[in-house]
Every structure is written in C-alpha cells, then in structure tokens.
C-alpha cells in the first residue's frame, strides 16, 4: 500500500492488513530477506574508542562486524538461553577478548575460530583468554543461559527506570538500550562508536511474538513455540537495537517510494494501530526534507509504558498519546537519518543525533502543519534551553547520571537553525540531506561533522559550536 492507507479508516486498515500473533506468516517482502552476514563486512568497519561519558562500557580493542543472536525466552522461569556468533576484528594484538555481558548470564561454552577458550565473568564483563591478531577477523561463538538483569537507567526522568532486557510481571519483554543495555541479554561491544551488522532470532511461547530490528525474515510456530528471525539491513550501534516480546499483531503498508512498513501493537490495541497509520505519509514528508529513507524497512513496535527509543528500522514507541502523535513520530523517524544512518561516536556528542530531528519535528513540521511562526518557536526554544542548561549543563557536558537532557535538543537545534539563517534554506537543505549520506553507516565525532560542514558550505562552525554545545548559558546568536 502507498500513502492512501492514511486516508482509510483504522477499522478498514486493520481488517485488510493485520497478521495476528497466533499465525505463522510473514509478508511477501519479509520472505525475500536472507539471514546471515553480508559477503563483505567492510561497511561495518568502525574505529572504537573509549566513551567519555560511560567509559565502563565498550572495548576499543574490538571492532565488531556482525552479530548473530539466537535466544529462547521462558517467561515462567524468567530464563534466557542463547547461542551467539560474533565476527570481530581486533584493533591490536590481544591476549584477551573482553566484551560487555550481563552478570545475570552464564557462559556454557565459548569458542574462538573453532577452538574452545577459557572464560571468566567479572561483573558485567566477559573475559575470554585467547590470542587474536590485529586486523585479522575472528569468529566468537557462545552458548549461554541465565536470568537477564536490567540495568538502572542513568537519568532523572521518571518515565525510564531500567535499560536492557526488562520483563514485566507476566513475562513480556521490552529492551531500551540507549545509552547502553544490550549487554543484559547478549555479549556485545556496547558503545556507540562500534556499529555492526546484526541478525536476531527470538523463540517465545506460542501466542506471543518476538520483535527486533529490520525485516522479518522468517516466522514459524511449532511445539508450542513461535520463532521469528530478524535481519538488519545496515550496521547499527548496540543502542539502536530493540527487543519486544508479547502478544503482538502486525499491520503492513508501504511508503510512497515503496519502502515496506510493518507496525506491531498489542492484540486489541486499536488506538495505537490507528495512530501508526500515519507512518507512510510521515516518511514521505521526511524524504522531501532529508532525502531518500536510508534503510530497507520502516517499522514500529508500541510497547507498554512511557519510555521509547529511536531504534534503527524498528521504532520503539511507548503507549502514551503524546508519543504516538504525528509530531513525536516525525521526531523518531528523523533519527533514522540523524542518529542511526550517522551516529555519534561518543555520548558527549549526542547532539549529532538530536539537534536536526528536533529542528525538523518541533520546527519545520510545526511550521508546515500549524502555521506556528518561527520567531515564536525559536523564542520558546531559547527559554527552555536556558532553563535546562542551568539544571543539566551544556549539551555536550551533561552528567553521566542525567543522560539526554532537553538542553541537547534545544541547544543543538538552535545552533543548526543559526547556520540555516546564515547560509539560506537551499544551502542548508544540502546539509540536511548530505551529511548523513557522507557518513552513512559510521559513528562520527564533532570534529568530523564540523569539518564536513566547512568543506561543503564554507562556514567554520568551530566557534559557534563551542558557544552552543559547551557554554553554560544560551548564546545570544
């Protein structure tokens, strides 16, 4: 279906396109998807580095290229059983391979390049004793099991208490992983500077569905268990991955340019199903602003609670009315270009992922759809930015215990709006569209972004960025 789906009633849409959680089926588009690593893993080459906000996670000595994770979830016992294969390239000659791995999990067997290796587990670190050579791909295979333990969320927002694999009282699962949390259910280099291809297989009780990122490659039900396999079309940071398990129903559509869309809501949640029918038109609008959609699929899963995440290809949307509004969905979708196609290499550069989506959603979208004057918008942003800087610090210097404060949104959006005012709409459109494409699949630093802007526009933003991103007060311009 194209954008005409938006003009249908929710009831008609559901009647025509729903695939129930108890059916062993997948869309025609999904049937074409193949699980497995790409022939060439070069697109997943990264330059891992210690994160300055959360240095306890990640390993600069490991460049993960491909994750294949196959997990079985027993909700009654709260037990996870997994088999994982990681293709990685060491950035130095190593005697130990160290990955993030939750303390609630236990390795039953570990192999590197087919040979069994000793393992040790210290807190949330998996330590494998093995010699691996710089620049030479190795393959790690793990068999593991245990009860995943969610991590405390480093934020003062009441809407989000835990990160990673979180199970409700009935055993349903959600997993929000920004700025970290994938380590609670898989072995991973849990840092934004290391992006990798990924396939995820989820085995859950019959009547439930396991949902992850990208395209649904296969789905089957046998022996009281439903198995779904998911394939991400491009390298992703661990923070951009998602998992949801429960009684979900899917609806399919297509954007105007033909990209398949699949949305997932709890059985009977017609309100969320109706809210998500606008996705085709929102992607169409964003493609006019930001260029062609960067991935093979568009997806969304609506999870219980008040917290969501701008996860790659499959958005993680909370059930609150505000979060399902068109403006909020525009913001989440805009992160597919700014945040997922191009990703900050360090969490102190979160502004790279947040400024443009906020500018587009709370700025351009509001102007286009509500005729709100730009002067009013920027004035309200400046006021909010000032309050948030006093509370949380500058956009690039928030405290580790207060991840993602609002000053990151307001301050960096105002900085970008200043550039647009300086160079004009036509030249700024080249920045909106060109920068994510220039760094597609990569994690980048402030210096790289500013260097690209200077090369493409002739404007040196170094001083402006220092004022907006590092200053303790809102700049005058």
N, C-alpha and C positions, 0 to 999 in steps of 0.2 A: 504493500500500500504506500501511496505517496502522502503528500500533505493533506489530502482530502480527508484523511482519517480524523483530523482535528474537528472537522465540521459535523461529524457524526455524533449521535448521542452516545453516552457512555454505555447504555444498555445494549445498543446495536453493536458497538465495538466489541464488548465482551462476548456477546453471543456468537460473533463471527470468528474471533481470533483466539479465544482462550484455549490453552492446553492445561488441563487440570493436573494437580500434583500427583495423582494416582496413575496417570497414563505414562506408558513407556514410549515417549515420542519426542522428536525434536524437529525443528524447522528444516525446510529444504536447504537453506543457507548453511545451517549447522552441519548437515550431513556431508557437506563438501570439505569440512575442516579436518585436517590431519594432525594428530597428536605426535609430538616428537620435536627434537631440536632442529633448527634450520641447518642446511648444509654448511653455511658459512656463519660462524658465530662472531665475526668481526664487528658487526653492528652493535654488539653488546660490550665491546671493549670500553673499559672505564679507567679512570685514574682515582682509585680510592684514596681517601685522606682521612686523618683523624678529625672528627667533628668537634667544633669548638664549643658547642652547647651541650652535647651529650657524648663526651669522649669515652664513656664506659661501653658504648656500643660500636660495633664495626671493627674491621681489621684492615689496615692499609696494605698489608702484605698479600691480600687475597682479592683477585678480580673475578667475581662470579660471572659466568657467561650464561648458564642455563640451569634452571631448577625444574625437576620433575618430582612432584609430591603426590603420593597416593595414600590417603588416610581413611580409616574406618572409625566412625563415631558410635559409641554405645551410650546413649543418653541416660539409661537407667543406672549404669555403673559410673558414669562420667569418665569413661575410659577412651583414650585415643590410641590407635595402633597405626603406625606409619611405615612406609618404605619411601625413601627419598634418594634421588640421584642428583648430584651437583657436578657440573662441569666447570672447572675454575682454572685460572692461570695465575700462578704466583708472580708477584711483582719483585720478589727477591728469592734467593736460595733460602729455603726454610727447613728446619728440623722438626717443626711442629706446625700443624694446621689448626688454627683457632677460629671458631665460629660462635655466634650467639645462639644459645639453645636453652630453653626454659628449664628451670630447676625441677619442675613437676614431671619432666620426661626422663626416660632412661634408655640408653643405647643398648640394644641386644646384640648387635653385630655391626662392625664398621670395616669397610674395605676401601683402599685407595688403589686404583688401577688394578683391581682384581685380587690384591693381596690383603689379608686380614691385618689390621693395625690396632695397637693398644689405644684405649680411650680413657680419658679422665673427665670428670664433670665438676667444675668449681663454680658454685652459684649459678649464674646464667651463661657460663662459658663452657663450650665443648672443646677439649684439647686432645688432638689426635697426634700421636708420635709417629712421624713419618718424614722422610726426606723427599722434598719436591723441589724441582729446579725452576729457576726464574725463566719466565717466558715460554714454558712448556705446559700445555694443557694436561690436567689430570682429572680423573673422574672419581668422585667420592660416592660410595653407596652406604646408606644407613638403614638399619632396621631398628625401630624404636617403639616405645609404648609408655603410657603413663596418664596422669590426670593433669591436663594443662592448667596452669595458674596464671590468671590475668595479671597484668602489671598495673600499678597505680598510675593514673594519668597525671602528667606534670602540668596541671592547670588549675586555676581557681574558679573555672567555670563549673557551675553546679550541674550542668547538663551532661558532663562526661566524667565518670569516676574511674573507669578502667580502660586499659588498652589491651589489644590482643584477643586471644580466644576466650570469650566470655559466654558462659552458659547460664540460661535462665533456670528457674525452679522446675520447669517442665522439660529441660534438656535442650531446648532450642539454642542455637549458637549465633552470635554475631562476632565480628572481629574488626575493630577500628584500629589502625596501625600507624597513625601519624602522631608523633614523630618516630615511634618505634612500636613494636608489639608482635611482628611476625615471628620473632624468636620463641613466642609462647607455644607455638604448635609445629614449628619446623626449624631445622638448622639453617642459618642464614647469616649473611654479612649485612646486618641490619643498620645500614647507613645510607643516606640519600645519594652519596657520591658513587655508589656501585649499583648500576642498573643491569638487569639480566632478563633474558627470555624466560618464560615460565609456562608450565602445564600443571594443572591441578586436577586430581581425581578425588571425589568425595563419595564415600559409601555410607549411607544413612538408612534408618529404618524405612520400610515401605510406607507410603503415605506422606513422607517428607521428601524434600528436595535439597540437595547441596548446591549452592550457587557460589561462583567465583568470577574471576575477571575474564573478559574476552568472549569468544564464541563457544557455544555449547557444541562440542564435537561429537559426543555420544551420550545416550541415556538409555538405561535398561533397568528392569526390575526382575529379580529372581531370588527365590529362597528367603523372602521376607526382607529383602534389601534393595534399595534403589541406588544405582551408581550413575554419577554424572562425571564427565570429563570435560575440562575447560582449557582452551588454548588462547593465550595472549598473543596478539599479532605483532607486538613490538616490545623492546626491552622496557622494563618497569623497575622503579625503585621499590624495595620491600614495603615502604609506607603507602604505596599506591595499590597494594593488593587488598583483596577483601574476601571474606567468607561469611555466608549466611546459611543456616540450616533450619528448616522448619516446614510447615505445611503451606508451600507457596504455589501460586498459579501464575502462568506466564501469558503475556499478550505480545503479539508481534506487529511490526509496522515497518515502514521504510521512510527515509528522508527523501526530499525532492531529488537529490543526486543519486539515490539508490542504495545508500548505506543501510543495512538491516538494523532494526531496533528491536530489542527484547526487554520487556519490563516484567518485574516479578513483585507480586504483592501477596499478603496472607490470604488464604481462602476466604472469600466473602467480603474482603475489604474493597468494596466498590468505590468508596470515596477516593482512595489512593489510585485505584485503576483509572478513574475518571481524570484525576489531576495529572496523571502522566501522559494522557493522550495528546498533550501539547508538545511533547518532545520533538516530533518531526518538524513542526513549524519553528521551534526554538533553534534547532540545529541549522535549519535553512537560513534563519536570520543571522546566526553567528557566522556562517560561512561567508556571508556578504561582508562581515566586519573583519574576520580573522583568516579567511582563506579556506581551502578545502579541509574538511574534517580529517584529522591526522591518523585515524586508526581504522581497522577493518569493520568494527562493530560499534554500535551505541547500545548501552544497556543501563538499567537501573534496578535496584532492589530496595524496597521500602522495609525498613527494619523497625522493631519496637523501640520506643524511647525518644529522647530529644536530641541525640547526637548523631551526626552523619559524617561522611568524608568524601572528598573529591577524588575517588578512586578511579584508576585507569580503565577505560572502556565500559566498566560497570559501576555507575554511581552508587554510593551507599547513602540512601535518603531516609531521614527519620520521619516519624509519623505525624509530627506537628504540622498544623495548617500552614504556618509561615514557611516551613522548609519545603513544602510541596507547591508553593506559589510559583508562577512563571518567573518572577524576578529571581527567586532563590535558585531555581533550576538553571536559569541562564548563567548565574554565577558558577554553579557546579560544572556546567558544560564548558564554560570558557576555560576552566582549568585543564581541560583535555589538551588545549594548545599550550597555555602558560601554566606550567606546573607538572604536566605529565609528558607532553612531547619534549619540552625543555624543562629541566628540573634543577632546583638549586642544589649545589654540591655541598652546602653547609647550611645548617638550620638558621644560622645568623643571617643568611641570605634568603630567608623565607619570602621576603618582599618580591623576589623574582616571580614567585608563583602566585602572589596575592594581589599585587597592585593593578595589573591590567584586567583581571577578571572583575575586580571591584569597579574599576573605571568603566568597563563595558556594561556591567549589570546594574550597578547603582547610579551610573551616569548616563551612558548612551541609551540604555534600554528605557530608563525613566523619561528621558527627554523625548524619545520616539513614541512612547506609549501613553504618557500622561501629560505631555507638554510642560513639564516642570522646567523652569528656567535654569540654565547652567549656573548663573550667579547664585541662585538660591542653593543649589546642590553644593557648590564649592564652599560657600559660606558655612553650611551645616557641617561639611567635612572638616573644615578648619577648626570649628568649635569642638567637634568630637575628637579630633586629633590632639588638640591641646590638653583636653581632659585625660585622654588615655596615655599621653606621654608622661604626664605628672604621676599617673598611677603605675604604669608598666614600663616606662623608659622609652627610648627611641626605637624605631622599627628594627634596627639591626643589633639592638643591645638589650633585648628582653631577658629577664631572669630565667634560668633553666626550669624553675618551678612554675612558670607562667607562660607556657608555650602558646604562640599565636595570638597575642593581644590585638585588640582592634586598631592600635596605632600602626600596625603593619599594613592593614588595609587602607586606612585613610591617608597616612603619610606618603606611602608609595604611589597611591592613585593621584594624589595632588602633585607629586613630583612629575609623573608622566603627563598629567594634564598641562603642567607648565611647559614641557617640551612640545606638546601639541600646539599650544598657543604661540610658541616661538617659531616653529617651522611650518605650521599650517596643516590643515586636515589631510591634504593629499600626500604630503611627505610623511606625516605621522602614520597614515594607513600602511605605508611601506614597512614601518617598524612593527606595527601590529601583526602583519602577515609574514614579514621576512625573518624576524629574529627566531621564532620557534622553528622555522624550516632550516635556518642556517645551523642550528644546534640540535636538530632532530635526533632523539634517542640518547642525548647526552645530559650530563649534570654539569652545570657551569657556575662560575664564580662572578662576583660583582665586577672584577677587572675585565673578564671576558665580555660581559654584557656591555659595559661602557665602551670598551674598545670597538665592538661591533657598531654601536650607535655612532661613535665618532667617525668611523670609516664610511658608513652609509649616509650619514646626514651632515657631516662636517661639524657637528656640535660636540664640544667636550663637556660632558656632564659631570666630570670629577668633582668640581666644587659644589654643584647643585646636589649631587648625591650625598656628599658629606653633610650638607646642611639638613637635608630631608631625612636621611637614614641614620645619622649619628648624633644629630642635635637634640638637646634636652627640651627645646621649645620649638613650636611650629614656626618655620621660616616665614618671612613676610612675602616672599615670592619664590 
